[in-house]
Amino acid sequence: MSALRCRLAAACLLLSAPLAQAAVKPGLEGAQDLFRRNRWEEARAHLRAQWAALPAKDQAAATFLIGRSCVREAEFYRAARQLGIEVGLAYYKELLAQRSNRSVALVPLFASFYQLEAGEDREAERGLLAAEGAASLPPEWRATARLRRAVALSRLAGGPVPALQQPSAEARFWRLLLTSAADPSVAAADRRERLLAAPVLFRASRAAAAESLLAAVDLDLPDAESKADPRKLLRFHDPLLAAAWERVCWERAALALRPLAAAGTGTERVLAGYYLGLSLVRLGAPGEAVPFLQPATTAAELGPLQSTARLLLAASSWKGRVPPASELLPLWEATQAQPEAVLAWDELRRKDLLRAEPYATRLDARLNVLLPPGERAAGALVASWALARLRRGDDPGSLVALLSEHRDDANKNKIDWNDPLLLLALAAANARTQQYAQSLETLFELSKSFPGLRWLQWNLQGVYAARQKAGGETRISQ
């Protein structure tokens, strides 16, 4: 090789070296670099550590970066929770199909938990009723089954849940989910209680107390284990805790963005208002979102996101009612040109809207052509599109190909070069095509930066072991 080629090769190696190895610049510039590399928590920590030395002119942009990074994290965990429920249902179906597992009372109990999270209330209620009377279950799990059965019955009947008045962390969390009632008197001791209590404390404007509870929480621990069969270990993860963690992420986003949205100036205020409104909608607080979404519908700084803001604002009034065609169709025509808004329409799907347009036919037709072939788009947008198509049952093989086109081949599972949501969507598509090893490899890399994915990994590994007839348990390193 010539000297020139050697120098060029060395230069290429330097350019392709991991960005994470480079020294982080001080101040806002360093945080922005970390954010671009999808190091969201590191970006926040970097800014908070240097806040006292941050110039006043940079503080609005720094505040927005903190809030926006929290939104990105919340979006990631929202998608992870949805995938985790799907994988969990598949895992427990496999467990229940094996005769040796039917005597383990935790198996049908946790299967019911996943059914409840998936909205399969009738099936969940039957399993939880059986669990209430299972003498082999510890008393605390029978009490949990009793509470969640009350939730299932309430959702089936559309009425109140008397059991929610009990003074437990879980009852208070369900009360928050179902009625938006936040009880500031939460007491929490163990890991489960802390995770379930934290979102309630955030809603009750006790963020410091919530963060104190979360400071020592390990998101990846199992909630129960069984060695009934000495040849294998069964670990059980409660999907409700993933729902609690997602809410924590949205609450952190709302907390970070609210001061800037309320009293900021310029572009940062407009953007903060939009993302605060989005966070509040995700938290089930549409009434709080309205004053922030309203100005976002006409803010030129938002560009395409104006359409999404308009949709979210309109949807804030849909709770408890089915909007008429005279309201839906003009809104659809005004927003359907923007991919972000179309994906928001898909997120707002409800059973009582499925016969109305655009849900009856127009939304799916628009999703088919949302991003033209060969178009380069942001990784998060491509990922959200792929996840929406997976939810409606599109061919996962074609989605693997689509997502792979947008992944950096040289650094295929590294978040410095790939959007984390894109990688998660690829893991989901690979799981649907039964390419479990590839899916687990991606999840394992993601788990290095995002805690709280162990439940998803464990359940997917269980599906892999059962469906691939692997010898023994197929497990990644712990």
C-alpha positions in Angstrom: 0.0 0.0 0.0 1.4 3.4 -0.9 2.2 6.0 1.8 -0.7 8.2 0.5 -3.2 5.3 0.8 -1.9 4.5 4.3 -2.5 8.1 5.4 -6.0 8.1 3.9 -6.8 4.8 5.6 -5.6 6.2 8.9 -7.7 9.3 8.4 -10.8 7.2 7.7 -10.2 5.2 10.8 -10.0 8.4 12.9 -13.3 9.7 11.3 -15.1 6.4 12.0 -13.9 6.1 15.6 -16.8 6.1 18.1 -17.9 9.6 18.9 -18.4 8.6 22.5 -14.7 8.5 22.9 -14.3 12.2 22.0 -14.0 14.7 24.9 -17.3 16.5 25.6 -17.1 20.2 25.1 -18.2 22.4 27.9 -21.6 24.1 28.2 -24.5 24.0 25.8 -22.4 22.9 22.8 -21.3 19.8 24.6 -24.8 18.9 25.6 -26.1 19.5 22.1 -23.4 17.1 20.8 -24.5 14.5 23.4 -28.1 14.9 22.4 -27.3 14.4 18.7 -25.6 11.2 19.6 -28.7 10.1 21.5 -27.0 10.3 24.9 -30.0 12.0 26.4 -29.3 11.3 30.1 -25.7 12.3 29.7 -26.7 15.5 28.0 -29.0 16.4 30.9 -26.3 15.6 33.5 -23.8 17.6 31.6 -26.0 20.7 31.6 -27.0 20.4 35.3 -23.4 20.0 36.3 -22.4 23.2 34.5 -25.5 25.2 35.0 -23.9 27.8 37.3 -21.4 28.6 34.6 -23.8 28.6 31.7 -24.2 32.1 30.1 -27.6 33.6 30.5 -28.1 33.6 26.7 -27.8 29.8 26.6 -30.2 29.0 29.4 -33.4 28.9 27.4 -31.9 26.6 24.8 -30.4 24.4 27.6 -33.8 24.2 29.4 -35.4 23.2 26.1 -32.8 20.6 25.4 -33.4 19.0 28.9 -37.1 18.9 28.3 -36.8 17.6 24.7 -34.4 14.8 25.8 -37.0 13.8 28.4 -39.6 13.6 25.7 -37.4 11.5 23.4 -36.8 9.1 26.4 -40.5 8.9 27.1 -41.3 8.1 23.5 -38.7 5.4 23.6 -40.1 3.8 26.8 -43.7 4.1 25.4 -42.7 2.0 22.4 -40.7 -0.4 24.6 -43.8 -0.9 26.8 -46.1 -1.6 23.9 -43.6 -4.1 22.5 -43.1 -5.6 25.9 -46.9 -6.3 26.3 -47.0 -8.0 22.9 -43.9 -10.2 23.7 -45.2 -10.9 27.2 -48.5 -12.2 25.9 -46.6 -14.5 23.5 -44.3 -15.7 26.3 -47.0 -16.6 28.7 -48.9 -18.4 26.0 -45.9 -20.6 25.5 -45.5 -21.1 29.2 -49.1 -22.2 29.6 -48.8 -24.6 26.7 -46.1 -26.5 28.6 -47.7 -28.9 31.1 -44.9 -28.6 33.6 -45.6 -24.9 34.0 -49.3 -25.2 34.8 -48.7 -26.0 38.4 -46.8 -22.8 38.9 -49.5 -20.4 40.1 -47.4 -17.4 39.1 -47.7 -18.3 35.4 -51.5 -17.8 34.9 -51.4 -14.8 37.4 -48.8 -12.9 35.3 -50.4 -14.0 32.1 -53.5 -12.2 33.4 -51.4 -9.1 34.2 -50.3 -8.9 30.5 -53.9 -9.5 29.3 -55.1 -6.6 31.5 -52.3 -4.3 30.1 -53.3 -5.3 26.6 -56.9 -4.4 27.2 -58.1 -8.1 27.1 -60.2 -7.4 30.2 -62.6 -10.4 29.9 -59.7 -12.9 29.7 -57.8 -11.1 32.4 -60.8 -11.1 34.8 -61.2 -14.9 34.5 -57.5 -15.5 35.2 -57.4 -13.1 38.1 -60.5 -14.6 39.7 -58.8 -18.0 39.7 -55.6 -16.4 41.2 -57.6 -14.9 44.1 -58.4 -18.3 45.3 -55.0 -20.0 44.6 -53.7 -21.2 47.9 -50.2 -21.7 46.5 -49.9 -17.9 45.8 -48.5 -15.7 48.6 -51.1 -13.4 50.2 -49.7 -10.3 48.6 -50.1 -11.7 45.1 -53.7 -12.8 45.8 -54.4 -9.2 47.0 -52.9 -7.9 43.8 -55.1 -10.2 41.8 -58.1 -9.0 43.7 -57.4 -5.4 43.0 -56.7 -5.9 39.3 -59.8 -8.0 38.8 -61.7 -5.1 40.2 -60.1 -2.9 37.6 -61.0 -5.4 34.8 -64.6 -5.5 36.0 -64.8 -1.8 36.2 -63.5 -1.3 32.6 -65.9 -3.9 31.4 -68.8 -2.3 33.1 -67.6 1.3 32.6 -68.2 2.1 36.3 -66.2 3.1 39.4 -63.8 0.8 41.2 -64.5 0.6 44.9 -61.3 -1.3 45.5 -59.2 1.7 44.5 -60.0 3.4 47.8 -57.6 1.0 49.6 -54.4 2.8 50.8 -51.9 0.8 48.7 -49.4 2.3 46.2 -50.9 0.2 43.4 -54.5 1.2 44.2 -53.4 4.9 44.1 -51.6 4.3 40.8 -54.7 2.7 39.2 -56.8 5.6 40.6 -54.4 8.0 38.8 -54.7 6.0 35.5 -58.5 5.6 35.6 -59.6 8.9 37.2 -56.6 11.2 37.1 -56.9 11.5 40.9 -53.4 12.0 42.5 -53.1 11.3 46.2 -50.1 13.2 47.7 -50.1 11.0 50.8 -48.4 8.0 49.1 -46.1 5.9 51.3 -43.7 3.5 49.6 -41.2 1.0 50.9 -40.1 -1.6 48.5 -39.1 -1.3 44.8 -42.5 -2.0 43.4 -44.2 0.5 45.7 -41.6 3.1 44.8 -42.1 2.7 41.1 -45.9 2.9 41.4 -45.9 5.8 43.9 -43.5 8.0 41.9 -46.0 9.0 39.1 -48.6 9.7 41.7 -46.3 12.1 43.5 -45.3 13.8 40.3 -49.0 14.4 39.5 -49.5 15.8 43.0 -46.7 18.3 42.4 -44.2 16.5 44.6 -41.4 16.0 42.1 -38.6 16.0 44.7 -40.3 13.3 46.7 -40.9 11.3 43.6 -37.2 11.5 42.6 -36.2 10.6 46.1 -38.2 7.4 45.8 -36.6 6.6 42.4 -33.0 7.3 43.3 -32.2 3.8 44.4 -34.7 1.8 42.2 -33.3 -1.0 40.0 -35.7 -1.1 37.0 -34.5 -4.5 35.8 -35.1 -6.7 38.8 -37.8 -9.4 38.4 -40.9 -9.1 40.6 -41.1 -12.8 41.4 -39.1 -16.0 40.7 -39.9 -19.7 40.7 -37.6 -22.7 40.9 -40.5 -25.2 41.0 -38.6 -27.0 38.2 -35.0 -27.4 39.4 -33.8 -27.5 35.8 -34.9 -23.9 35.0 -35.5 -20.6 36.6 -38.7 -18.6 35.8 -38.6 -14.9 36.3 -41.7 -12.8 36.3 -41.9 -9.1 35.4 -45.0 -7.0 36.1 -45.9 -4.9 33.0 -47.6 -2.4 35.2 -44.2 -1.2 36.4 -43.3 -0.4 32.8 -46.4 1.7 32.6 -45.4 3.5 35.8 -41.9 4.2 34.4 -43.2 5.5 31.1 -45.3 8.0 33.1 -42.3 9.0 35.1 -40.5 9.9 31.9 -43.5 12.0 30.6 -43.8 13.7 34.0 -40.1 14.6 33.9 -40.6 16.1 30.5 -43.5 18.1 31.6 -41.7 19.4 34.7 -38.7 20.5 32.6 -40.7 22.2 29.9 -43.4 24.0 31.9 -41.4 27.0 33.1 -40.1 27.7 29.6 -43.5 27.2 28.0 -45.1 29.5 30.6 -42.6 32.3 30.8 -40.0 31.9 28.1 -39.6 33.8 24.9 -39.0 33.2 21.2 -38.7 29.9 19.5 -37.8 28.0 22.6 -41.1 29.0 24.3 -43.1 27.8 21.2 -41.3 24.5 21.0 -41.5 24.0 24.8 -45.3 24.6 24.7 -45.8 22.1 22.0 -43.8 19.3 23.7 -45.4 20.1 27.0 -48.8 19.8 25.5 -47.8 16.5 24.0 -46.5 15.2 27.3 -49.7 16.2 29.1 -51.8 14.5 26.5 -49.7 11.3 27.0 -50.3 11.6 30.7 -54.1 11.7 30.3 -54.3 15.4 31.2 -55.7 16.9 28.0 -57.3 19.8 29.9 -53.9 20.9 31.1 -52.5 20.6 27.6 -55.0 22.9 25.9 -53.4 26.3 26.8 -50.1 25.1 25.5 -51.3 23.4 22.4 -53.6 26.3 21.4 -50.8 28.8 20.4 -48.8 25.9 18.8 -51.5 25.5 16.2 -50.5 28.8 14.5 -46.8 29.0 15.4 -44.8 29.2 12.2 -41.7 28.0 14.1 -43.3 24.6 14.5 -43.5 24.0 10.8 -45.1 20.5 10.1 -45.8 20.1 13.8 -48.5 22.7 13.6 -50.8 20.0 12.1 -50.0 17.6 15.0 -50.7 20.4 17.5 -54.1 21.0 15.9 -55.0 17.3 16.0 -53.9 17.0 19.7 -55.9 20.1 20.6 -59.0 18.7 19.0 -58.5 15.3 20.5 -58.3 16.9 24.0 -62.1 17.2 23.8 -62.8 13.6 22.7 -62.6 12.0 26.1 -66.0 10.4 26.8 -67.5 11.2 23.4 -67.3 10.1 19.8 -66.6 13.2 17.6 -69.0 13.5 14.6 -67.9 13.2 11.0 -68.5 16.9 10.6 -65.6 17.4 13.1 -63.3 14.5 12.0 -63.2 14.8 8.3 -62.3 18.5 8.0 -59.6 17.9 10.6 -58.3 14.9 8.7 -58.1 16.9 5.4 -56.3 19.7 7.2 -53.6 17.5 8.8 -53.2 14.4 6.6 -50.4 15.9 4.5 -48.0 15.8 7.4 -46.5 12.4 8.4 -46.2 13.3 12.0 -49.8 14.2 12.2 -50.9 11.0 10.4 -48.9 9.0 13.0 -50.7 11.0 15.8 -54.0 10.0 14.2 -52.9 6.4 14.5 -51.9 6.8 18.1 -55.4 8.1 18.8 -57.2 5.0 17.5 -60.0 3.9 19.8 -62.5 1.1 19.4 -65.4 3.5 19.3 -63.9 5.4 16.4 -63.0 2.5 14.1 -66.2 2.8 12.0 -65.7 6.5 11.5 -63.5 8.1 8.9 -60.5 8.5 8.7 -60.2 5.4 10.8 -62.5 3.2 8.6 -60.4 3.4 5.5 -58.5 6.6 4.9 -55.9 6.4 7.7 -54.6 2.9 6.7 -54.5 4.0 3.0 -52.5 7.1 4.0 -50.1 5.0 6.2 -49.3 2.8 3.2 -47.7 5.7 1.4 -46.6 7.9 4.3 -42.9 7.9 3.3 -42.2 7.4 -0.4 -39.7 4.7 -1.3 -36.1 5.9 -1.1 -36.9 9.0 0.9 -34.5 9.8 3.7 -36.3 10.7 6.8 -35.4 11.1 10.5 -34.8 7.8 12.2 -37.5 8.4 14.8 -40.1 9.2 12.1 -39.2 6.0 10.2 -39.4 4.0 13.4 -42.8 5.4 14.4 -44.1 4.6 10.9 -42.8 1.0 11.1 -44.3 0.5 14.6 -47.7 1.8 13.4 -47.6 -0.6 10.5 -46.6 -3.5 12.8 -49.6 -2.6 15.0 -52.0 -3.0 12.1 -50.4 -6.3 11.0 -48.3 -5.3 7.9 -45.6 -7.7 6.7 -42.8 -7.5 9.2 -40.2 -8.7 6.7 -40.7 -5.7 4.5 -40.4 -3.5 7.6 -37.1 -5.2 8.6 -35.8 -4.2 5.2 -37.1 -0.6 5.5 -35.6 -0.1 8.9 -32.3 -1.7 7.9 -32.0 0.8 5.1 -32.0 3.6 7.7 -29.5 1.9 10.1 -25.8 2.6 9.9 -24.4 -0.7 8.7 -20.9 -0.1 10.1 -22.4 0.6 13.6 -25.6 -1.2 13.4 -26.8 -1.3 17.0 -24.9 1.7 18.4 -27.0 4.6 19.5 -24.3 7.2 18.7 -25.1 6.5 15.0 -28.6 5.2 15.1 -31.8 6.6 16.6 -32.8 4.4 19.6 -36.4 4.3 18.5 -35.3 3.0 15.1 -33.3 0.2 16.8 -36.3 -0.7 19.0 -38.6 -0.8 16.0 -36.1 -3.1 14.2 -36.0 -5.4 17.2 -39.8 -5.5 17.1 -39.9 -6.3 13.4 -37.2 -9.0 13.8 -39.2 -10.5 16.6 -42.3 -10.7 14.4 -40.3 -12.5 11.7 -38.9 -14.9 14.4 -35.4 -13.6 14.0 -35.0 -13.7 17.7 -31.2 -13.7 17.9 -31.1 -10.4 15.9 -33.8 -8.9 18.0 -32.1 -9.9 21.3 -28.8 -8.6 20.1 -30.3 -5.2 19.4 -32.1 -5.1 22.7 -29.0 -6.1 24.6 -27.1 -3.1 23.0 -30.0 -0.8 23.9 -30.0 -2.0 27.5 -26.5 -0.6 27.9 -27.9 2.9 27.7 -31.6 2.4 28.7 -32.4 0.6 31.9 -35.7 -1.1 32.3 -35.5 -3.4 29.3 -34.8 -6.6 31.1 -38.4 -7.7 31.2 -38.7 -7.4 27.5 -35.4 -9.3 26.9 -36.3 -12.1 29.4 -39.8 -12.7 27.9 -38.5 -12.6 24.3 -35.8 -15.1 25.3 -38.5 -17.3 26.6 -40.4 -17.1 23.4 -37.1 -17.9 21.5 -36.4 -20.9 23.6 -40.0 -22.3 23.2 -40.4 -21.7 19.5 -36.9 -22.6 18.3 -36.9 -25.8 20.4 -33.5 -24.7 21.8 -31.8 -27.0 24.2 -32.5 -25.6 27.6 -33.1 -21.9 28.3 -31.7 -19.4 25.8 -30.4 -16.6 27.9 -28.2 -13.6 27.3 -25.6 -12.7 29.9 -27.1 -11.2 33.1 
